[in-house]
Amino acid sequence: MTLEESIWLILSVLGVFSIIIVITRIFGLRTFAKMSSFDFASTIAVGSVLASIILNKDYSLVKGAITLVTIIGFQTVFSYLVRKNKFFKKIFTNKPQIIMLNGEILYDRLKKCNVGEDDLLAKLREANVHNFNEVKAVVFESTGDVSVLHNNEGKRVENRMFKDVNMQDIDV
């Protein structure tokens, strides 16, 4: 690598990061949040564009900036439509799934979500669960994250916590 190529690489990185900071300030923190599968895909696309801008001599900063603004602009419009239109939300977002309730693993739900029991146990350990009877609910979120609601004080989980969760065939 020549000195000129090294300087170009450093300037490209600084330029790209400056563009990303400006875009994030304009479009908001949601830009890189992992709130839906679409957000996840957008983040991967942005990473790919960033790598292309930095590593490809023929890829200009202006072209990269236009591409990034297009991706993030589309993500913003898409998230607005999902938020405001029930049809879009139903088609393009996954509904969170309950996979454990009141200390009992719901094996049929685990299978449906393609989550193994070992993965569930790892998430319970991460949440500092000591006994299954502490677990009020485990929810496999639409983002792929796992939320563990637990306590050993006998507190009930408020029904609103399950507002968007698929509770079909389950009594809370």
Backbone as a printed PyTorch tensor [residue, N CA C, xyz], in Angstrom:
tensor([[[  0.8530,  -1.1670,   0.0000],
         [  0.0000,   0.0000,   0.0000],
         [  0.9050,   1.2370,   0.0000]],

        [[  0.6090,   2.1460,  -0.8880],
         [  1.4160,   3.3600,  -0.9840],
         [  0.9630,   4.3720,   0.0580]],

        [[  1.7740,   5.3930,   0.2470],
         [  1.4370,   6.4550,   1.1830],
         [  0.1560,   7.1620,   0.7310]],

        [[  0.0250,   7.3800,  -0.5680],
         [ -1.1790,   8.0350,  -1.1000],
         [ -2.4310,   7.1960,  -0.8180]],

        [[ -2.3290,   5.8750,  -1.0050],
         [ -3.4590,   4.9810,  -0.7190],
         [ -3.8010,   4.9960,   0.7750]],

        [[ -2.7880,   5.0410,   1.6130],
         [ -3.0120,   5.0820,   3.0610],
         [ -3.7270,   6.3660,   3.4610]],

        [[ -3.2970,   7.4760,   2.8990],
         [ -3.9420,   8.7600,   3.2040],
         [ -5.3860,   8.7440,   2.7140]],

        [[ -5.6130,   8.2020,   1.4930],
         [ -6.9800,   8.1030,   0.9550],
         [ -7.8650,   7.2560,   1.8660]],

        [[ -7.3210,   6.1460,   2.3580],
         [ -8.0730,   5.2650,   3.2520],
         [ -8.4530,   6.0010,   4.5390]],

        [[ -7.5070,   6.7010,   5.1400],
         [ -7.7750,   7.4380,   6.3780],
         [ -8.8160,   8.5260,   6.1340]],

        [[ -8.6860,   9.2720,   5.0470],
         [ -9.6530,  10.3250,   4.7270],
         [-11.0350,   9.7400,   4.4420]],

        [[-11.0770,   8.5840,   3.7900],
         [-12.3530,   7.9210,   3.5130],
         [-13.0460,   7.5270,   4.8100]],

        [[-12.2930,   6.9490,   5.7220],
         [-12.8620,   6.5470,   7.0170],
         [-13.4030,   7.7730,   7.7510]],

        [[-12.6270,   8.8410,   7.8110],
         [-13.0820,  10.0650,   8.4740],
         [-14.3170,  10.6330,   7.7810]],

        [[-14.3110,  10.6290,   6.4510],
         [-15.4640,  11.1330,   5.6970],
         [-16.7080,  10.3090,   5.9350]],

        [[-16.5660,   9.0030,   5.8680],
         [-17.7070,   8.1080,   6.0510],
         [-18.2800,   8.2430,   7.4620]],

        [[-17.4190,   8.2720,   8.4540],
         [-17.9110,   8.4080,   9.8200],
         [-18.5950,   9.7540,  10.0360]],

        [[-18.0740,  10.7940,   9.4210],
         [-18.7270,  12.1020,   9.5060],
         [-20.1100,  12.0560,   8.8750]],

        [[-20.2180,  11.4060,   7.7280],
         [-21.5130,  11.2620,   7.0430],
         [-22.4920,  10.4860,   7.9300]],

        [[-22.0260,   9.3900,   8.5210],
         [-22.8860,   8.5720,   9.3850],
         [-23.3650,   9.3780,  10.5910]],

        [[-22.4880,  10.1700,  11.1900],
         [-22.8920,  10.9830,  12.3400],
         [-23.9660,  11.9820,  11.9270]],

        [[-23.7820,  12.6340,  10.7810],
         [-24.7780,  13.6020,  10.3010],
         [-26.1080,  12.8970,  10.0240]],

        [[-26.0550,  11.7570,   9.3410],
         [-27.2780,  11.0160,   9.0240],
         [-27.9960,  10.5890,  10.3070]],

        [[-27.2420,  10.1130,  11.2810],
         [-27.8380,   9.6780,  12.5440],
         [-28.4740,  10.8540,  13.2850]],

        [[-27.8340,  11.9910,  13.2360],
         [-28.4110,  13.1880,  13.8800],
         [-29.7050,  13.6090,  13.1810]],

        [[-29.7490,  13.4730,  11.8490],
         [-30.9420,  13.8730,  11.0920],
         [-32.0780,  12.8670,  11.2930]],

        [[-31.7830,  11.5770,  11.1290],
         [-32.8240,  10.5490,  11.1580],
         [-33.0720,   9.9730,  12.5510]],

        [[-32.1910,  10.2310,  13.5030],
         [-32.4080,   9.7860,  14.8700],
         [-31.7060,   8.4810,  15.2060]],

        [[-31.7360,   8.1540,  16.4870],
         [-31.0410,   6.9670,  16.9850],
         [-31.6380,   5.6650,  16.4690]],

        [[-32.8800,   5.6910,  16.0420],
         [-33.5240,   4.4910,  15.5150],
         [-32.7330,   3.9220,  14.3320]],

        [[-31.9410,   4.7800,  13.6920],
         [-31.1580,   4.3880,  12.5220],
         [-30.4080,   3.0880,  12.7540]],

        [[-29.8520,   2.9110,  13.9320],
         [-29.0670,   1.7060,  14.2020],
         [-29.6490,   0.8450,  15.3190]],

        [[-30.8910,   1.0880,  15.6600],
         [-31.5580,   0.2530,  16.6570],
         [-31.9490,  -1.0640,  16.0000]],

        [[-31.9940,  -2.0970,  16.7830],
         [-32.4170,  -3.4020,  16.2670],
         [-33.8230,  -3.6790,  16.7810]],

        [[-34.7830,  -2.9150,  16.2320],
         [-36.1510,  -3.0310,  16.7130],
         [-36.9910,  -3.9670,  15.8440]],

        [[-36.5400,  -4.2280,  14.6440],
         [-37.2850,  -5.1200,  13.7570],
         [-36.3080,  -5.7910,  12.8110]],

        [[-36.7920,  -6.7770,  12.0670],
         [-35.9260,  -7.4390,  11.0920],
         [-35.5180,  -6.4640,   9.9960]],

        [[-36.3770,  -5.5010,   9.6950],
         [-36.0440,  -4.4980,   8.6900],
         [-34.8990,  -3.6020,   9.1800]],

        [[-34.9330,  -3.2300,  10.4640],
         [-33.8420,  -2.4360,  11.0370],
         [-32.5270,  -3.2040,  10.9660]],

        [[-32.5990,  -4.4810,  11.2590],
         [-31.4110,  -5.3310,  11.2100],
         [-30.8420,  -5.3710,   9.7840]],

        [[-31.7230,  -5.5540,   8.7980],
         [-31.2830,  -5.5890,   7.4020],
         [-30.6820,  -4.2450,   6.9910]],

        [[-31.2760,  -3.1670,   7.4420],
         [-30.7530,  -1.8300,   7.1270],
         [-29.3580,  -1.6400,   7.7080]],

        [[-29.1570,  -2.1040,   8.9240],
         [-27.8510,  -1.9740,   9.5660],
         [-26.7920,  -2.7590,   8.7950]],

        [[-27.1440,  -3.9460,   8.3420],
         [-26.2060,  -4.7440,   7.5470],
         [-25.9020,  -4.0380,   6.2250]],

        [[-26.9200,  -3.4950,   5.5780],
         [-26.7290,  -2.7840,   4.3080],
         [-25.8210,  -1.5710,   4.5020]],

        [[-26.0370,  -0.8320,   5.5840],
         [-25.1930,   0.3380,   5.8640],
         [-23.7460,  -0.1030,   6.0600]],

        [[-23.5390,  -1.1900,   6.8060],
         [-22.1810,  -1.7010,   7.0150],
         [-21.5120,  -2.0910,   5.7110]],

        [[-22.2570,  -2.6980,   4.8430],
         [-21.7220,  -3.0970,   3.5410],
         [-21.3310,  -1.8740,   2.7060]],

        [[-22.1790,  -0.8730,   2.7180],
         [-21.8790,   0.3630,   1.9780],
         [-20.6450,   1.0410,   2.5610]],

        [[-20.5720,   1.0840,   3.8880],
         [-19.4050,   1.6940,   4.5330],
         [-18.1170,   1.0000,   4.1020]],

        [[-18.1280,  -0.3130,   4.1180],
         [-16.9430,  -1.0700,   3.7110],
         [-16.6020,  -0.7900,   2.2480]],

        [[-17.6100,  -0.7160,   1.4020],
         [-17.3720,  -0.4440,  -0.0160],
         [-16.7630,   0.9340,  -0.2290]],

        [[-17.2740,   1.9250,   0.4870],
         [-16.7580,   3.2900,   0.3480],
         [-15.2890,   3.3420,   0.7750]],

        [[-14.9970,   2.7070,   1.8800],
         [-13.6540,   2.7850,   2.4400],
         [-12.6470,   1.9760,   1.6200]],

        [[-13.0390,   0.7900,   1.1860],
         [-12.0740,  -0.1160,   0.5610],
         [-12.0040,  -0.0440,  -0.9630]],

        [[-12.9850,   0.5620,  -1.5990],
         [-13.0330,   0.5920,  -3.0500],
         [-12.6280,   1.9750,  -3.5550]],

        [[-11.5520,   2.0470,  -4.3170],
         [-11.0580,   3.3290,  -4.8300],
         [-12.0610,   3.9960,  -5.7570]],

        [[-12.8480,   3.1980,  -6.4730],
         [-13.7780,   3.7380,  -7.4610],
         [-15.0960,   4.1990,  -6.8530]],

        [[-15.2630,   4.0120,  -5.5890],
         [-16.5240,   4.3360,  -4.9220],
         [-16.3660,   5.6850,  -4.2320]],

        [[-17.0370,   6.7130,  -4.7140],
         [-16.8500,   8.0580,  -4.1770],
         [-17.6260,   8.2620,  -2.8800]],

        [[-17.1670,   9.2330,  -2.1130],
         [-17.8670,   9.5760,  -0.8690],
         [-19.2650,  10.1010,  -1.1600]],

        [[-19.4100,  10.8720,  -2.2290],
         [-20.7260,  11.4180,  -2.5840],
         [-21.6840,  10.2790,  -2.9430]],

        [[-21.2200,   9.3480,  -3.7530],
         [-22.0420,   8.1930,  -4.1240],
         [-22.4250,   7.3930,  -2.8740]],

        [[-21.4630,   7.2020,  -1.9870],
         [-21.7240,   6.4830,  -0.7430],
         [-22.7130,   7.2170,   0.1450]],

        [[-22.5720,   8.5360,   0.2440],
         [-23.4860,   9.3330,   1.0600],
         [-24.9070,   9.2340,   0.5190]],

        [[-25.0510,   9.3020,  -0.8060],
         [-26.3810,   9.1770,  -1.4180],
         [-26.9760,   7.8060,  -1.1210]],

        [[-26.1550,   6.7720,  -1.2170],
         [-26.6150,   5.4130,  -0.9290],
         [-27.0490,   5.2830,   0.5330]],

        [[-26.2480,   5.8090,   1.4410],
         [-26.5800,   5.7340,   2.8690],
         [-27.8600,   6.4940,   3.1880]],

        [[-28.0010,   7.6970,   2.6390],
         [-29.2130,   8.4770,   2.8730],
         [-30.4280,   7.7360,   2.3170]],

        [[-30.2720,   7.0950,   1.1570],
         [-31.3780,   6.3350,   0.5630],
         [-31.7810,   5.1700,   1.4590]],

        [[-30.8120,   4.3920,   1.9220],
         [-31.1070,   3.2440,   2.7860],
         [-31.7910,   3.7060,   4.0740]],

        [[-31.2210,   4.6900,   4.7210],
         [-31.7530,   5.1310,   6.0040],
         [-33.0700,   5.8840,   5.8220]],

        [[-33.1940,   6.6210,   4.7320],
         [-34.4690,   7.2800,   4.4310],
         [-35.5720,   6.2600,   4.2190]],

        [[-35.2620,   5.1900,   3.4660],
         [-36.2350,   4.1250,   3.2430],
         [-36.5980,   3.4550,   4.5630]],

        [[-35.6090,   3.2300,   5.4060],
         [-35.8670,   2.6330,   6.7220],
         [-36.8040,   3.5230,   7.5390]],

        [[-36.5920,   4.8290,   7.4850],
         [-37.4290,   5.7660,   8.2360],
         [-38.8610,   5.7520,   7.7290]],

        [[-39.0360,   5.7850,   6.4100],
         [-40.3780,   5.7380,   5.8210],
         [-41.0500,   4.4160,   6.1640]],

        [[-40.2970,   3.3290,   6.0510],
         [-40.8240,   2.0040,   6.3440],
         [-41.2820,   1.9120,   7.8010]],

        [[-40.4470,   2.3860,   8.7350],
         [-40.8240,   2.2970,  10.1540],
         [-42.0320,   3.1890,  10.4440]],

        [[-42.1450,   4.3170,   9.7590],
         [-43.3200,   5.1760,   9.9190],
         [-44.5760,   4.4360,   9.4520]],

        [[-44.4980,   3.7950,   8.2840],
         [-45.6560,   3.0540,   7.7600],
         [-46.0630,   1.9120,   8.6850]],

        [[-45.0850,   1.2090,   9.2210],
         [-45.3760,   0.1050,  10.1460],
         [-46.0350,   0.6390,  11.4180]],

        [[-45.5830,   1.7950,  11.8830],
         [-46.1520,   2.3970,  13.0900],
         [-47.5670,   2.9110,  12.8720]],

        [[-47.8500,   3.4140,  11.6880],
         [-49.1260,   4.0810,  11.4370],
         [-50.1660,   3.2170,  10.7200]],

        [[-49.7430,   2.1040,  10.1260],
         [-50.6540,   1.3090,   9.3160],
         [-50.6680,  -0.1330,   9.8220]],

        [[-51.8190,  -0.5920,  10.3080],
         [-51.9320,  -1.9460,  10.8680],
         [-51.6120,  -3.0190,   9.8300]],

        [[-52.0020,  -2.7910,   8.5790],
         [-51.7290,  -3.7480,   7.5120],
         [-50.2210,  -3.9430,   7.3420]],

        [[-49.4650,  -2.8370,   7.2790],
         [-48.0100,  -2.9250,   7.1530],
         [-47.4150,  -3.6310,   8.3610]],

        [[-47.8940,  -3.2730,   9.5360],
         [-47.3600,  -3.8820,  10.7580],
         [-47.5860,  -5.3860,  10.7560]],

        [[-48.7800,  -5.8020,  10.3680],
         [-49.1030,  -7.2290,  10.3740],
         [-48.2360,  -8.0050,   9.3800]],

        [[-48.0160,  -7.4260,   8.2100],
         [-47.2600,  -8.1150,   7.1590],
         [-45.7540,  -8.1070,   7.4100]],

        [[-45.2210,  -6.9870,   7.9050],
         [-43.7740,  -6.8170,   7.9260],
         [-43.1070,  -6.9490,   9.2910]],

        [[-43.8710,  -7.2020,  10.3390],
         [-43.2150,  -7.3800,  11.6400],
         [-43.6260,  -8.7090,  12.2600]],

        [[-42.6950,  -9.2880,  12.9610],
         [-42.9660, -10.5240,  13.6810],
         [-43.5810, -10.1680,  15.0270]],

        [[-44.5180, -10.9710,  15.4490],
         [-45.1380, -10.7600,  16.7550],
         [-44.2890, -11.4900,  17.8000]],

        [[-43.9950, -10.8220,  18.9180],
         [-43.2440, -11.5180,  19.9720],
         [-43.9840, -12.7820,  20.4170]],

        [[-43.2170, -13.8060,  20.7810],
         [-43.7870, -15.0920,  21.1690],
         [-43.3940, -15.4230,  22.6050]],

        [[-44.3590, -15.8850,  23.3640],
         [-44.0510, -16.3220,  24.7290],
         [-43.5210, -17.7550,  24.6380]],

        [[-42.3790, -18.0130,  25.2910],
         [-41.7780, -19.3480,  25.2070],
         [-41.6390, -20.0230,  26.5730]],

        [[-41.9400, -19.2650,  27.6260],
         [-41.9460, -19.8450,  28.9690],
         [-42.9130, -19.0170,  29.8030]],

        [[-43.7310, -19.6890,  30.6000],
         [-44.7160, -18.9840,  31.4130],
         [-44.8530, -19.6570,  32.7670]],

        [[-44.7810, -18.8650,  33.8170],
         [-44.9340, -19.3500,  35.1920],
         [-44.0810, -20.5720,  35.4920]],

        [[-42.8230, -20.4880,  35.1080],
         [-41.8670, -21.5480,  35.4220],
         [-41.9160, -22.7560,  34.5060]],

        [[-42.7970, -22.7660,  33.5080],
         [-42.9150, -23.9120,  32.5990],
         [-42.4370, -23.5420,  31.2090]],

        [[-41.5620, -24.3550,  30.6750],
         [-41.0890, -24.1610,  29.3030],
         [-42.1930, -24.6110,  28.3600]],

        [[-42.5150, -23.7780,  27.3990],
         [-43.5350, -24.1080,  26.3940],
         [-42.8170, -24.6830,  25.1720]],

        [[-42.6070, -25.9860,  25.1870],
         [-41.7710, -26.6470,  24.1780],
         [-42.3010, -26.4720,  22.7590]],

        [[-43.6200, -26.4760,  22.6000],
         [-44.1690, -26.2770,  21.2560],
         [-43.8260, -24.8880,  20.7380]],

        [[-43.8100, -23.9020,  21.6160],
         [-43.4480, -22.5330,  21.2320],
         [-41.9540, -22.4360,  20.9250]],

        [[-41.1410, -23.1040,  21.7300],
         [-39.6980, -23.1240,  21.4640],
         [-39.4310, -23.6440,  20.0610]],

        [[-40.0830, -24.7460,  19.7410],
         [-39.9020, -25.3690,  18.4300],
         [-40.3550, -24.4210,  17.3160]],

        [[-41.5010, -23.7800,  17.5040],
         [-42.0420, -22.8610,  16.5060],
         [-41.0980, -21.6770,  16.2610]],

        [[-40.4180, -21.2300,  17.3210],
         [-39.4950, -20.0970,  17.2200],
         [-38.0800, -20.5270,  16.8380]],

        [[-37.8800, -21.8400,  16.7070],
         [-36.5660, -22.3940,  16.3760],
         [-35.5210, -22.0260,  17.4430]],

        [[-35.9410, -22.1120,  18.6900],
         [-35.0660, -21.8410,  19.8290],
         [-34.8670, -23.1470,  20.5750]],

        [[-33.6340, -23.4750,  20.8630],
         [-33.3420, -24.6950,  21.6030],
         [-33.4480, -24.4680,  23.1090]],

        [[-33.6970, -25.5380,  23.8280],
         [-33.7900, -25.4440,  25.2860],
         [-32.4850, -24.9170,  25.8790]],

        [[-31.3540, -25.3240,  25.3120],
         [-30.0590, -24.8460,  25.8100],
         [-29.9300, -23.3250,  25.6430]],

        [[-30.4400, -22.7920,  24.5290],
         [-30.4130, -21.3440,  24.3200],
         [-31.2770, -20.6400,  25.3610]],

        [[-32.4420, -21.1990,  25.6350],
         [-33.3270, -20.6330,  26.6500],
         [-32.6430, -20.6450,  28.0090]],

        [[-32.0340, -21.7690,  28.3670],
         [-31.3470, -21.8780,  29.6560],
         [-30.2170, -20.8490,  29.7650]],

        [[-29.5050, -20.6250,  28.6740],
         [-28.4360, -19.6170,  28.6760],
         [-29.0080, -18.2310,  28.9580]],

        [[-30.1500, -17.9140,  28.3640],
         [-30.7860, -16.6120,  28.5940],
         [-31.2730, -16.4880,  30.0340]],

        [[-31.7560, -17.5800,  30.6010],
         [-32.1790, -17.5590,  32.0030],
         [-30.9780, -17.3080,  32.9170]],

        [[-29.8590, -17.9320,  32.5960],
         [-28.6490, -17.7010,  33.4000],
         [-28.1850, -16.2490,  33.2770]],

        [[-28.2250, -15.7150,  32.0460],
         [-27.8540, -14.3060,  31.8460],
         [-28.7290, -13.3770,  32.6730]],

        [[-30.0010, -13.7510,  32.8430],
         [-30.9440, -12.9290,  33.6090],
         [-30.8530, -13.2080,  35.1080]],

        [[-29.8860, -14.0310,  35.5100],
         [-29.6560, -14.3490,  36.9220],
         [-30.8390, -15.0820,  37.5480]],

        [[-31.4570, -15.9560,  36.7850],
         [-32.5340, -16.8000,  37.3070],
         [-31.8920, -18.0000,  37.9860]],

        [[-32.3550, -18.2890,  39.2110],
         [-31.8160, -19.4260,  39.9530],
         [-32.7290, -20.6480,  39.9100]],

        [[-34.0360, -20.4020,  39.8520],
         [-35.0140, -21.4880,  39.8310],
         [-36.0950, -21.1580,  38.8060]],

        [[-36.6130, -22.1930,  38.1760],
         [-37.6880, -21.9780,  37.2030],
         [-38.8970, -21.2890,  37.8310]],

        [[-39.1450, -21.5530,  39.1220],
         [-40.3300, -20.9590,  39.7450],
         [-40.2100, -19.4390,  39.9070]],

        [[-39.0290, -18.8670,  39.6890],
         [-38.8540, -17.4110,  39.6850],
         [-39.3240, -16.7940,  38.3630]],

        [[-39.3910, -17.6140,  37.3340],
         [-39.6950, -17.1090,  35.9870],
         [-41.1940, -16.9070,  35.8240]],

        [[-41.5630, -15.6740,  35.5590],
         [-42.9720, -15.3560,  35.2910],
         [-43.2480, -15.5380,  33.8130]],

        [[-42.3150, -15.0920,  32.9660],
         [-42.4860, -15.2530,  31.5210],
         [-41.1550, -15.0340,  30.8270]],

        [[-40.9960, -15.6980,  29.6980],
         [-39.8790, -15.4410,  28.7920],
         [-40.4990, -15.1700,  27.4340]],

        [[-40.1040, -14.0560,  26.8410],
         [-40.6650, -13.6480,  25.5640],
         [-39.5520, -13.6110,  24.5180]],

        [[-39.7930, -14.2860,  23.4010],
         [-38.8990, -14.2220,  22.2470],
         [-39.3720, -13.0280,  21.4280]],

        [[-38.6160, -11.9380,  21.4980],
         [-39.0360, -10.6720,  20.9130],
         [-38.9330, -10.6890,  19.3890]],

        [[-39.6100,  -9.7580,  18.7580],
         [-39.6050,  -9.6740,  17.2970],
         [-38.2210,  -9.3490,  16.7540]],

        [[-37.3350,  -8.8520,  17.6020],
         [-35.9680,  -8.5180,  17.1950],
         [-35.0320,  -9.7160,  17.2650]],

        [[-35.5090, -10.8070,  17.8650],
         [-34.6460, -11.9650,  18.0870],
         [-34.0680, -11.9810,  19.4970]],

        [[-34.2730, -10.9000,  20.2370],
         [-33.8230, -10.8660,  21.6290],
         [-34.7650, -11.7050,  22.4860]],

        [[-34.2950, -12.0750,  23.6620],
         [-35.1170, -12.8280,  24.6070],
         [-35.2450, -11.9980,  25.8810]],

        [[-36.4880, -11.7270,  26.2840],
         [-36.7630, -10.9830,  27.5150],
         [-37.2140, -11.9530,  28.5920]],

        [[-36.5990, -11.8370,  29.7620],
         [-36.9360, -12.7020,  30.8860],
         [-37.5650, -11.8380,  31.9750]],

        [[-38.8190, -12.1380,  32.3000],
         [-39.5220, -11.4500,  33.3770],
         [-39.5280, -12.3950,  34.5710]],

        [[-38.8660, -11.9780,  35.6360],
         [-38.7630, -12.8860,  36.7800],
         [-38.6940, -12.1250,  38.0880]],

        [[-39.1010, -12.7980,  39.1240],
         [-38.9220, -12.3210,  40.4940],
         [-39.2120, -13.4910,  41.4210]],

        [[-38.7110, -13.4060,  42.6150],
         [-38.9910, -14.4700,  43.5800],
         [-39.8380, -13.9360,  44.7270]],

        [[-40.5470, -12.8330,  44.4650],
         [-41.4000, -12.2100,  45.4780],
         [-42.8760, -12.4970,  45.2170]],

        [[-43.1780, -13.3190,  44.2200],
         [-44.5570, -13.6600,  43.9250],
         [-45.3330, -12.5690,  43.1990]],

        [[-44.6460, -11.5620,  42.7040],
         [-45.3350, -10.4930,  41.9800],
         [-45.8770, -11.0230,  40.6600]],

        [[-47.0860, -10.5510,  40.3140],
         [-47.6680, -10.9010,  39.0160],
         [-47.1210,  -9.9650,  37.9580]],

        [[-47.1070, -10.4500,  36.7310],
         [-46.7240,  -9.6060,  35.6070],
         [-47.9890,  -8.9220,  35.1040]],

        [[-47.9240,  -7.6220,  34.9890],
         [-49.0660,  -6.8500,  34.5200],
         [-49.4370,  -7.2660,  33.0920]],

        [[-50.7110,  -7.4360,  32.8210],
         [-51.1780,  -7.9060,  31.5120],
         [-50.7180,  -7.0260,  30.3530]],

        [[-50.5410,  -5.7360,  30.5960],
         [-50.0770,  -4.8460,  29.5160],
         [-48.7070,  -5.2380,  28.9970]],

        [[-47.9310,  -5.9370,  29.7970],
         [-46.6110,  -6.3840,  29.3550],
         [-46.7310,  -7.3720,  28.1880]],

        [[-47.9030,  -7.9780,  28.0600],
         [-48.1250,  -8.9690,  27.0040],
         [-48.9950,  -8.4190,  25.8700]],

        [[-49.1910,  -7.1080,  25.8400],
         [-50.1020,  -6.4750,  24.8820],
         [-49.8430,  -6.9060,  23.4350]],

        [[-48.5870,  -6.9160,  22.9960],
         [-48.2720,  -7.2510,  21.6060],
         [-47.7490,  -8.6790,  21.4380]],

        [[-47.7350,  -9.4510,  22.5170],
         [-47.1760, -10.8090,  22.4900],
         [-48.2390, -11.8040,  22.0290]],

        [[-47.8240, -12.7620,  21.2040],
         [-48.7290, -13.8280,  20.7700],
         [-49.0190, -14.7320,  21.9610]],

        [[-50.2340, -14.6010,  22.5040],
         [-50.6460, -15.3840,  23.6720],
         [-51.7210, -16.3880,  23.2950]],

        [[-51.8430, -16.6690,  22.0160],
         [-52.8550, -17.6020,  21.5280],
         [-52.7420, -18.9320,  22.2570]],

        [[-53.8640, -19.4280,  22.7380],
         [-53.9460, -20.7110,  23.4320],
         [-53.2600, -20.7180,  24.7910]],

        [[-53.0400, -19.5350,  25.3880],
         [-52.3640, -19.4630,  26.6860],
         [-53.1960, -18.5910,  27.6190]],

        [[-53.3910, -19.0680,  28.8390],
         [-54.0590, -18.2820,  29.8680],
         [-53.0040, -17.6790,  30.7900]],

        [[-53.1210, -16.3780,  31.0200],
         [-52.1520, -15.7060,  31.8970],
         [-52.6730, -15.6830,  33.3060]]])
